């Protein structure tokens, strides 16, 4: 006699003892012969409860437990005949034996249990009893058909289903190495969670490790700037050296800029923004944030509103040197100027106008000299207009001043600007 038959006998014995001690105050009819007995091709159970419905449900739950236990016993017995199937079949029987005690809350894990219902019960019998403490309760007996061919079919169906889920587990775990999208990773995590609820052997640990692996992948995603222009940010999602995609729209915000659009270009994202309300601040940034699985993936992308600006000034005295000298005039000369750029943006000097007080302005046109980078830049220009020596010489003077203009433009925007030179000091070698 196997352990499941022993369990059935024990339950029948307990029920018999209760009936002997407690008083029957109501019953569904004459007690059938199958009650508290065993019959071939049938499962006979008895459930106890405070109400007939509760006792009935408990009896049906025991039917489920007995069916699962029978399948487990059958699988285990067959594994002893074929050594090559021992590990596989033992995994199934271990699962089913553990599962037999939790069919009430977890019956969804075994599809064939969904077909077990009161509509298939062949016969039933119930009794209402009263104990010595005057408390009333019910015993509900069920006779449920379960022939041998049904058992073999369930064994075959379950093994097939179990094998399918094992292959699914292996496939999900292997996909982690080459996952291409966030959605694929999250979908696989969801499927692995279902499998962790299903498996009760070493495969449960394998599924849990798979979930951990996918969560680690999601938290390892980096946001990498690909290309940026002022007003536009282009970035991609990277997993190591690989690009990973997502259809999830990010949360984007800035302390000063206004986000105007967020565009998914599959392999990259383009964020457009209006920075007109931003001041020159090195902390200006666009925050891009995603929620992947249990992890927040975010990054601040900094921008410089002066990136396209061109602004210059002069603060070092100009120095004039003679190239050719005439009678009372410098017929050709060179001026050495230091142009200071406030920003990194590239700019081009087009024309310089120098005004000595009381003299005709000197115009140097067509310069077309470009510079980039913040700081000092040297500009040396040839002057072909005659310059009167007496009116312009700095020799013997404490301070010599001139005025004028520097015409320049921004290389990135093409904007033309003019810097006013006013009472700027200079020196001459004449």
C-alpha positions in Angstrom: 0.0 0.0 0.0 1.5 3.3 -1.0 1.6 6.4 1.2 -1.4 8.1 -0.6 -3.6 5.1 0.2 -2.4 5.2 3.8 -3.4 8.8 3.9 -6.8 8.0 2.6 -7.2 5.2 5.2 -6.1 7.6 7.9 -8.7 10.2 6.9 -11.4 7.6 6.8 -10.4 6.4 10.3 -10.5 10.0 11.7 -13.9 10.6 10.2 -15.1 7.3 11.7 -13.9 8.3 15.1 -15.6 11.6 14.9 -18.9 10.0 13.9 -18.7 7.6 16.8 -18.2 10.4 19.3 -20.5 13.1 17.9 -24.2 13.2 17.3 -25.7 13.3 13.8 -28.5 15.8 13.7 -29.1 16.0 9.9 -27.9 14.2 6.8 -28.5 14.3 3.0 -30.0 10.8 3.0 -29.1 7.2 3.7 -25.3 6.8 4.0 -23.9 5.2 0.8 -21.6 2.1 1.0 -18.8 4.0 -0.7 -18.5 6.5 2.2 -15.3 6.0 4.2 -14.3 3.3 1.8 -12.0 2.8 -1.2 -13.2 2.1 -4.8 -11.2 1.4 -7.9 -11.2 4.3 -10.5 -12.6 6.7 -7.9 -11.3 9.3 -5.5 -13.3 9.3 -2.3 -12.7 12.3 0.1 -14.4 13.9 3.1 -14.1 17.5 4.0 -15.1 19.2 7.3 -16.3 22.7 7.8 -18.5 25.1 9.8 -21.0 25.2 6.9 -21.9 22.6 4.3 -20.4 24.9 1.6 -17.1 25.1 3.5 -17.0 21.3 4.0 -17.9 20.7 0.4 -15.0 23.0 -0.8 -12.6 21.3 1.5 -13.6 17.9 0.1 -13.0 19.2 -3.4 -9.6 20.6 -2.4 -8.7 17.1 -1.2 -9.7 15.7 -4.5 -7.2 18.1 -6.2 -4.5 17.1 -3.7 -5.1 13.4 -4.3 -4.9 13.8 -8.1 -1.7 15.8 -7.9 -0.3 13.2 -5.5 -1.3 10.3 -7.8 0.4 12.0 -10.7 3.6 12.6 -8.6 3.6 9.0 -7.4 3.2 7.7 -11.0 6.0 9.9 -12.3 8.3 8.8 -9.5 7.5 5.1 -10.0 8.3 5.4 -13.8 11.6 7.1 -13.1 12.8 4.1 -11.2 12.4 2.0 -14.4 14.4 4.3 -16.6 17.6 5.6 -15.1 18.2 8.2 -17.8 14.9 9.9 -16.8 15.5 9.7 -13.1 16.7 13.4 -12.6 14.0 14.8 -14.9 11.1 12.8 -13.5 12.3 13.3 -9.9 12.2 17.0 -10.4 8.6 16.7 -11.5 7.5 14.4 -8.7 9.3 16.6 -6.1 7.4 19.6 -7.5 4.1 17.8 -7.5 4.5 16.4 -4.0 5.2 19.9 -2.7 2.4 21.3 -4.7 -0.2 18.8 -3.4 -0.2 20.7 -0.1 -0.9 24.1 -1.7 -3.5 23.4 -4.3 -6.1 25.8 -2.8 -4.1 29.0 -3.5 -1.8 27.8 -6.3 -3.9 25.6 -8.5 -3.3 27.9 -11.5 0.2 26.4 -11.8 -1.1 23.0 -12.9 -3.5 23.5 -15.8 -5.3 20.1 -15.4 -6.6 21.1 -12.0 -8.7 23.8 -13.6 -11.0 21.0 -14.9 -11.7 19.6 -11.5 -15.2 20.8 -10.4 -18.3 19.8 -8.5 -20.1 19.2 -11.8 -17.9 16.1 -12.3 -18.7 14.6 -8.9 -20.6 11.3 -9.4 -22.0 11.1 -5.9 -22.0 13.1 -2.6 -23.2 12.6 0.9 -23.2 15.1 3.8 -23.9 15.0 7.5 -24.5 17.7 10.1 -23.1 16.8 13.5 -23.0 18.2 17.0 -20.1 17.7 19.3 -20.0 17.3 23.1 -19.4 21.1 23.3 -22.7 21.6 21.4 -20.9 23.1 18.5 -22.2 22.1 15.1 -20.2 21.2 12.0 -20.5 19.4 8.6 -18.8 16.4 7.0 -19.1 16.4 3.2 -18.2 13.2 1.3 -17.4 13.2 -2.5 -17.1 10.3 -4.9 -15.0 11.6 -7.8 -14.3 9.5 -11.0 -10.6 9.1 -11.7 -9.9 6.1 -13.9 -6.4 4.8 -14.7 -6.5 6.2 -18.3 -7.2 9.7 -16.9 -4.2 9.4 -14.6 -1.9 8.4 -17.5 -3.2 11.2 -19.7 -2.5 13.7 -16.9 1.0 12.4 -16.4 1.7 12.7 -20.1 0.2 16.2 -20.3 2.0 17.4 -17.3 5.4 16.1 -18.4 4.9 17.7 -21.8 4.0 21.0 -20.1 6.9 20.8 -17.7 9.3 20.2 -20.5 8.0 23.2 -22.5 8.5 25.5 -19.5 12.0 24.2 -18.9 12.9 25.0 -22.5 11.3 28.4 -22.1 13.4 29.0 -19.0 16.6 28.1 -20.8 15.7 30.4 -23.7 14.9 33.4 -21.5 18.1 33.1 -19.6 20.2 32.8 -22.8 18.6 35.9 -24.3 20.1 38.1 -21.6 23.5 38.0 -23.4 22.1 39.7 -26.5 19.1 41.6 -25.3 18.3 44.4 -27.8 15.6 46.5 -26.2 14.4 47.5 -22.8 11.0 46.1 -23.6 12.5 42.7 -24.4 14.3 42.7 -21.0 11.2 43.7 -19.1 9.0 41.1 -20.9 11.5 38.4 -20.1 11.6 39.4 -16.5 7.8 39.1 -16.4 7.9 35.6 -17.9 10.7 34.5 -15.5 8.6 35.7 -12.5 5.8 33.4 -13.7 8.3 30.6 -13.8 9.7 31.3 -10.3 6.1 30.8 -9.0 5.7 27.6 -11.0 9.0 25.8 -10.3 9.8 24.4 -6.9 13.2 22.8 -7.6 16.6 24.0 -8.8 14.9 25.7 -11.8 13.3 28.2 -9.5 16.8 29.4 -8.5 17.8 29.5 -12.2 14.8 31.7 -12.9 15.5 34.0 -10.0 19.1 34.4 -11.2 17.8 35.2 -14.6 15.7 38.0 -13.1 18.7 39.3 -11.2 20.7 39.3 -14.4 18.1 41.2 -16.4 17.7 43.8 -13.6 21.4 44.3 -13.6 21.3 44.9 -17.3 18.6 47.5 -17.0 20.4 49.3 -14.2 23.7 49.3 -16.3 22.2 51.2 -19.2 23.9 54.5 -19.8 22.7 57.6 -21.6 25.5 58.8 -23.9 25.6 62.1 -25.8 26.0 61.5 -29.5 25.8 64.9 -31.0 24.6 68.3 -29.7 24.0 71.8 -30.9 22.7 74.6 -28.8 18.9 74.0 -28.7 19.2 70.3 -29.6 20.5 67.2 -27.6 21.0 63.9 -29.3 21.8 60.9 -27.2 21.6 57.1 -27.3 21.1 54.3 -24.7 24.2 52.1 -24.4 24.9 48.8 -22.8 28.6 48.6 -22.8 29.6 49.1 -26.4 26.1 48.1 -27.8 23.2 50.4 -28.4 19.9 49.3 -26.8 16.5 50.7 -27.8 13.3 51.6 -26.0 9.9 52.9 -26.9 9.5 54.5 -23.5 9.4 58.3 -23.6 11.8 59.8 -21.1 11.0 62.3 -18.5 12.9 65.5 -19.5 13.2 68.7 -17.5 15.4 71.8 -17.1 15.6 74.6 -14.5 15.6 77.2 -17.3 15.1 75.7 -20.7 11.7 74.7 -22.2 11.6 71.3 -23.8 9.8 71.6 -27.1 9.9 68.1 -28.4 11.3 64.6 -27.7 11.8 62.4 -30.8 12.6 58.7 -30.9 14.9 57.9 -33.9 15.2 54.2 -32.9 18.9 54.1 -32.4 19.0 57.6 -30.7 16.8 60.2 -29.2 16.6 63.9 -30.1 15.5 66.5 -27.5 14.8 70.0 -28.7 14.7 72.9 -26.3 14.3 76.7 -26.1 17.0 78.3 -24.0 15.9 81.9 -24.4 15.2 82.2 -20.7 18.5 80.8 -19.6 21.4 82.9 -18.2 25.0 82.1 -18.7 25.5 79.5 -16.1 27.8 76.4 -16.2 25.1 74.4 -14.4 22.5 74.8 -17.2 21.4 71.3 -18.2 18.7 69.0 -19.5 17.8 66.1 -17.2 16.8 62.9 -19.0 15.3 60.2 -16.8 13.9 56.7 -17.4 12.5 54.0 -15.2 13.6 50.6 -16.3 12.4 47.7 -14.2 13.4 48.6 -10.6 16.1 51.1 -11.6 16.2 54.8 -12.4 18.5 55.5 -15.3 19.2 59.2 -15.7 21.8 61.8 -16.7 22.2 65.6 -16.8 23.3 66.9 -20.2 25.0 70.3 -19.7 24.7 73.0 -22.3 26.4 76.4 -22.8 24.2 79.2 -24.1 27.3 81.1 -25.1 28.4 78.3 -27.4 27.4 80.2 -30.5 28.1 83.7 -29.1 30.9 85.8 -30.4 32.0 88.8 -28.3 35.3 90.6 -28.2 37.1 93.5 -26.6 40.6 95.0 -26.3 42.5 95.8 -23.2 46.2 95.8 -24.2 47.7 99.0 -25.9 48.0 98.8 -29.7 51.6 99.0 -30.9 52.5 100.7 -34.3 55.8 100.1 -36.1 57.2 101.8 -39.2 57.5 99.9 -42.4 58.4 102.9 -44.7 58.9 106.6 -43.6 58.3 109.7 -45.7 58.7 113.4 -45.1 56.7 114.0 -42.0 54.5 110.9 -42.5 54.7 107.2 -42.0 53.8 106.0 -45.5 53.4 102.3 -44.5 53.2 100.7 -41.1 52.0 97.8 -39.1 49.7 97.7 -36.0 49.9 94.9 -33.5 46.6 94.4 -31.6 45.5 91.9 -29.0 41.9 90.8 -29.4 40.2 89.2 -26.4 37.4 86.7 -27.0 34.8 86.3 -24.1 33.7 82.9 -25.5 34.9 79.8 -27.2 32.8 80.4 -30.3 34.7 81.0 -33.5 34.6 84.5 -35.1 36.1 86.4 -38.0 37.6 90.0 -38.1 36.4 91.7 -41.3 37.4 95.4 -40.9 39.2 97.6 -38.5 38.8 101.4 -38.3 41.4 103.5 -36.4 40.6 107.1 -35.5 43.4 109.5 -34.4 42.0 112.7 -33.0 41.6 115.3 -35.7 42.7 113.1 -38.5 41.0 111.1 -41.3 40.1 107.6 -40.0 42.3 104.7 -41.2 40.3 101.9 -42.7 41.7 98.4 -43.0 39.2 96.3 -44.9 39.0 92.7 -46.2 40.9 91.3 -43.3 39.0 88.0 -43.1 41.0 86.7 -40.1 39.3 83.9 -38.1 39.9 82.9 -34.5 38.3 80.5 -32.0 38.6 79.9 -28.3 38.3 82.1 -25.2 41.1 84.5 -24.4 43.8 86.5 -26.2 44.4 86.5 -29.9 47.0 88.4 -31.8 46.1 90.4 -34.8 48.7 92.1 -37.0 47.6 94.4 -39.7 49.4 96.3 -42.5 48.5 99.9 -42.9 49.0 101.5 -46.3 47.5 104.9 -45.6 49.9 107.7 -44.7 50.0 108.6 -41.0 51.2 112.1 -39.8 54.1 111.7 -37.4 53.6 114.8 -35.3 49.9 114.3 -34.6 50.2 110.6 -33.8 53.6 110.0 -32.2 53.5 108.6 -28.6 57.1 109.4 -27.9 57.5 111.8 -25.1 53.8 111.6 -24.1 52.5 110.1 -20.9 49.4 108.7 -22.6 48.3 108.5 -26.2 44.8 107.5 -27.0 42.9 106.5 -30.1 39.3 105.3 -31.0 37.7 103.3 -33.7 35.8 100.2 -34.6 36.4 96.5 -35.0 33.8 94.8 -37.3 33.5 91.0 -36.9 31.0 88.2 -37.3 30.1 84.9 -35.6 31.2 81.9 -37.7 28.3 79.7 -36.4 25.4 82.1 -36.8 26.8 84.6 -39.3 25.7 87.5 -37.1 27.7 90.7 -37.8 28.8 92.8 -34.9 30.8 95.9 -34.2 33.1 96.6 -31.2 33.6 100.3 -30.4 37.2 101.2 -29.5 37.1 104.3 -27.4 40.1 106.2 -25.9 42.3 103.2 -26.1 46.0 103.6 -25.4 48.7 103.0 -28.0 52.4 103.3 -28.7 54.5 104.1 -31.7 58.1 103.7 -32.7 58.1 107.2 -34.3 
